């Protein structure tokens, strides 16, 4: 397991990340998950689109299908 050094900068605690854990971002989100602290890069507005797969033809066809009359106007739970 890789470890990192903690240090203080004024009244703020900081982590010196090893090279293989560097972020390609200028900002990270931080949250607690139990006893762990999780850092995630904050991405630009539409950058997430580059990571998703395109819809399959079947998915597009299913999305374009008309809703049968028996279900029209019913609320979806």
DANOR-V74853 format. One record per residue. N is the residue number from 1. RES is the residue in one letter. SS is DSSP state (A for helix, B for strand, O for the rest). Layout:
[[N RES SS] [N RES SS]]
This chain:
[[1 X O] [2 X O] [3 X O] [4 X O] [5 X B] [6 X B] [7 X B] [8 X B] [9 X B] [10 X O] [11 X O] [12 X B] [13 X B] [14 X B] [15 X B] [16 X B] [17 X O] [18 X O] [19 X A] [20 X A] [21 X A] [22 X O] [23 X O] [24 X O] [25 X O] [26 X O] [27 X O] [28 X B] [29 X B] [30 X B] [31 X B] [32 X B] [33 X B] [34 X O] [35 X O] [36 X B] [37 X B] [38 X B] [39 X B] [40 X B] [41 X B] [42 X O] [43 X O] [44 X O] [45 X O] [46 X O] [47 X A] [48 X A] [49 X A] [50 X A] [51 X A] [52 X O] [53 X O] [54 X O] [55 X O] [56 X O] [57 X A] [58 X A] [59 X A] [60 X A] [61 X A] [62 X A] [63 X A] [64 X A] [65 X O] [66 X O] [67 X O] [68 X O] [69 X O] [70 X O] [71 X O] [72 X O] [73 X O] [74 X O] [75 X O] [76 X O] [77 X O]]
